[in-house]
Amino acid sequence: SSFISQIDQMTLVFVPAGEFEMGSNDNDTEAVDSEKPRHKVNLPDFWIDKTEVTNRQFQLCVEAGACTKLTNTTSSTRSDYVTNTVYADYPVIWVKWEQAEAYCKWAGRRLPTENEWEKAARGVDVRLYPWGNDPPNNTLLNYNLLVGDTVKVGSYPNGASPYGVLDMSGNVIEWVEDFYYSSYFPLLYNPTVPPPLAVGIHTLRSSSWAAPKREAR
């Protein structure tokens, strides 16, 4: 199922309730420690944006007075990335977490949790990439400096996740709601002493147009 927001014209897709396996196995040589251990997470259903937020959409929020202006309006190779309408449907970049949160509130939505983000990206079959387990290539995502900058959102339909979400690997890195914590184990084995999850930096997911293969998972 999907619907289009009347506020920013974003298409949202439905992710059904249920359990999925999050993270990576201990014997996965490409996984970093903070991805381990693989564990089961049960989530209620939710909706998630089908694509990354565009320059055009973010500007609507700025014009409405709900979002602050970007302090950097360039991209890697384009000095007029925000001001040139040629790039209106390219992903907005240089967005702080607070700006991303403000945008979601203005649009009547919220940032996804990290659990929700990963389920939307990988589904329930423990795949390595949104599209499955086949290695990345330039028909599936914008990565590894192959393009050298961002591309229009939704440019890689072959790289869609099981729920039809696009660009969950490559193009730009994405904010989620949670604060970053380097290990899952204290949450598992010492629940009476919660770690400082409400301080520090918020978590980033996905990968960018410059990311190597290892970071595209």
Disulfide bonds with the S-S distance in Angstrom:
Cys61-Cys67 1.93
